[in-house]
Amino acid sequence: MNLLFRRRREDLDTAAHHLATESGRFWGAEKGVYDLDDKPSIPVQWIWDRRFSRPRDEVLPESDSDSGVVDDLFTQVYSRLPGPARLVLLGHAGTGKSAAMLLLLLAALDDREENPDVRVPVWITLSSWNPHERRLRELAVEAMEWLVPHLRKDSVYGPAAAARLFDEGRVALFLDGLDEMPKELRKAAMTAVATEAGALPVVITCRSGEYVRPTAPGRKIAAPVVLQLRPLQADAVAHYLTKSNAGADLPVWQNLADHIVAHPGGPMARALQTPLYVSLMHAAYPEPGPEHDPAELLALGDHDKIQETVVDQFLDRVYPDAPGIPGPSDERRRDTLRGSRRGRWWARATRRISAWNLARRRRRGLRFLEWTAFHLGEGTDLRWWQIPNWASPDRLAGMCMVPAALSTTVLCLLGALVTGERSTVLLVGVALAACGFGGVFGVLAFNQLHRAGGRPLGMRLRKPTAAEARYVLGKGLTPAAPFFYGAYLAKGVLAGLGASLGIFFFGVFGGDLTPHGEGGLLALWSQPLTDDTRINVPRSYRGDWLRTVYVVLTATIATGLVTAFAGAVEGGPSTGLRYGCAIGAAMGWLLGLGPAVVLRLTPVVVSRSHGLGYGSFTRHLRTAHRLKVIRQAGVVYQFRHTALQARLRSRYEAVTSNSRGLERPAPAERCD
């Protein structure tokens, strides 16, 4: 018993170390999206909030300061709090609450390298959490298993490793976006955090006006430590602009900085009171010139107009419309290839690219973001599998006919040609029949996804347990055995073995093949990608697409084997080769169509009316993340800030309302 306990303790230590490593790898890469890798850093200050917080003398009696900078939050506050830390970071829009918590998370991970007793911080996005339906423990376990998939495997870290990390106090909860929850759920969320977190340290971000105190009936809950992030002072902004833009452009920025210092209450100083707009300002004017001078903002005279212009200039910078201006993605691609064997070829090919095509591609990427921001409305979480909900379901259903009809027709024609059929009339008839048959199954498959928006599934191959192996074999042998006896009595042993092989194959691999069923190996290996590890849009998209291919191939092979050998019983396998694989492909699309395929077909449906082009939406999202327009928040994407989302939405509304009335679709059903 002691040996088993020691083994599980060592496994849990290894699991915590692995979780810390993966958390540092992921959030260290995400640091660039928040512009936290720039030097010098934006000097965001915090102050002790006496309205909601516990008294400072009660918590940190040896401290002589009520304020500090967010870069030192770990050493000044978090690491010195007695007992389980309860820290809340408040601030107005754009003050850098999420960025401050990210710096705190990375500082805790850095300190853990020297002090293994520091709890591993786990980032959790609260925007879609309903505390009445899911416990905080479930949310934390999901976030840990999302980062480290092996925590699900009993053979690696023992049973329920993520849950044990939570129960034994090995993690700290970093909860982002309390203000993004529905208003009626915030109080329940704070109560759940206060009662369910136990001895775990907790850090929460929230806007100042949306924060609520934690309460619990019949129980006294100590107030957390609440820090308020302060707006940037004019001299701090001026100092940052001059220090971060040294070089030939320094005079331009120095003049702007002098104006901000001379007019600390003016429109420009008020517009740059938050780290968000200072960062966007820095990115929007990387190389000031006569036609691109930040001093032009001084003539606007209104801080809201200045902020709006800064956002527009930032978007025009990352998605330039002028043919001769390279965007950041073009510059990065050019720098990567410079000096390589393909560098000269790439330079020649780039010069030959039509300026019209280049500008069109950039317009489409920006147009997609505007379209996305409009359909998100007031929501913040961007789930790629729900994007097809914004298109016409009837037109999408028609587009789902295409892959099913095409694959069915090709397989049917190949089967007819392989078996020696050369009659043109018969081949045309077979092709038309197969096309119609496959198209019908494609429409049925789309409706089985609840007319788009179904949760993505992926394949995680693993060795089944003994109980699972017995169950899967039973799925294959149960239908195969009577089929064998029937074919054996009709045609002999070989025919019986051959005919039952396809049934067995279908049962073992396919089973019922429904997304929520208890089928064979495919169902056993299927895993909801919204709960998978380190999932971003490209990986979840490829995983769901791969599962669709697996299911279609399994159904094609299994049905082809069954019908081929069934035809052999009657004298030859030609019938099965002609039609069996085609029927199996149609069934595969019906049972395995995933949202990744539907998303790939969506641009064809919406491009004509919205000007989005026929390119991949996942590529647009991946590019937007690289250009720091959107960020990854766990298994979903969000716009870098709600101000950026609101500006993109207003741009879309302004353009679209000039040509036709706006009609916002019904919000997508939440898939949590």
TAZI-V272343 format. One record per helix or strand of 2 or more residues. SS is the DSSP state (H for helix, E for strand). FROM is the first residue (numbers start at 1). LEN is the number of residues. If there is no record, write none. Layout:
# TAZI-V272343
SS:FROM:LEN, SS:FROM:LEN
This chain:
# TAZI-V272343
H:2:33, E:45:4, H:56:4, E:67:3, H:70:7, H:78:3, E:86:6, H:97:18, E:120:6, H:136:12, H:149:4, H:154:4, H:161:7, E:171:6, H:178:3, H:183:14, E:202:6, H:208:3, E:225:5, H:234:10, H:250:13, H:267:5, H:275:10, H:294:6, H:303:16, H:328:10, H:343:10, H:355:22, H:384:7, H:393:26, H:424:25, E:457:3, H:466:26, H:493:18, H:521:5, E:526:3, H:529:3, H:537:33, H:574:19, H:595:16, H:617:10, E:630:4, E:636:4, H:642:18
